[in-house]
Amino acid sequence: MAKTRQIRPMIAHADPVPFLALAVGRRPLSYFERAFLRRLSAPALTAPASLERNALNHLILRWDSPCPEIGSLWASVTRREIVLSTRISHQHFDRSPWPEERLSGRKLKVRMGRQAAEMAGAVLSGALCDTISYAADGRPYGNGFCPRDRLIENLAYARRVFGEDITTRAWAWLGEMQLEL
């Protein structure tokens, strides 16, 4: 694993965005990092347990979950993408979902930062769950994120498409969800 260095907090000044009051080594925050952190600083979200730069100078944030299967929510912010990940699944936010809109530059970075921050907030609030589907023999079949209010619907769909033997387990931020049709 790459070496990391802990970020030292600066003296907070009347900044409405608490995460921006953090110094990130000697390098200032990039526009992309600020776009992500501004959206991430909603009052309902807790501050990350860790905020640091790795040896490649990527901004890395970590929130620890009380659910051991999830472990932590990690956000890795590079020059070109944001990756949100847990022990179970991960999601990339890069330019590929919006080629027809021809977004570029700052508009693209704001869009990616906003969507990544919204997803991080949904995971931290328990509105978005990590899921693993299993084949009849018990082997993992697939994994990903699913909105909490659509878990049963997605399990029913998977059984219609892949067979009645498909099972799914789901974990919200605080622990495992019980799924029954």
C-alpha positions, 0 to 999 in steps of 0.5 A: 500500500502506498505511503500516506501522510496525515493532514494537519488542520488549519485554523478555521476561519468563517468558512462555511465548508468545514472540510476546506479548512484542512491543509493537505500537506503542502499542496493546495486543494485542486478545483476538482477536490474543492468541488467534491469537498464542497458538496460533501460538507452537508451538515448531516455528514460526519467528518471523515475519520481520515483525510490524507494524501498518498504517495501519488498525491491523491486525496484520500478520505475515509469514514469508518462504518460500525458494520464490519462487512462494509469496513470503511467508505473510502473516497480517492480523488485523483486528477481525473476521477473519484472512486468510492469504495467499501470492502464489498463494492466500488464506484468510479466517477469519471467523464464516461457517463456524459459524453453526449453532453460534451461536458469539459473542464470545470463543469465536468469536474463539478458534475463528477464531484457533486454525484460522488458526494451525493453517493457518499452521503447516501452510503453514510446515511444508509439510503444506499446499500452494499449488496452481494448476490450468490448463485445456487452453489453459494459462490458470489455472483455479483456485487454493487450498490443498491438504493435501500428502498429498491432491495426487494425489487432488485432481488425479485428481478434477479430471480426472474432473470437468473433463476429462483436460486439467486440469493442476495445479502445487503448491508446498510451503513449500520449493518445487514438488512434482512431481505425476504420476498 
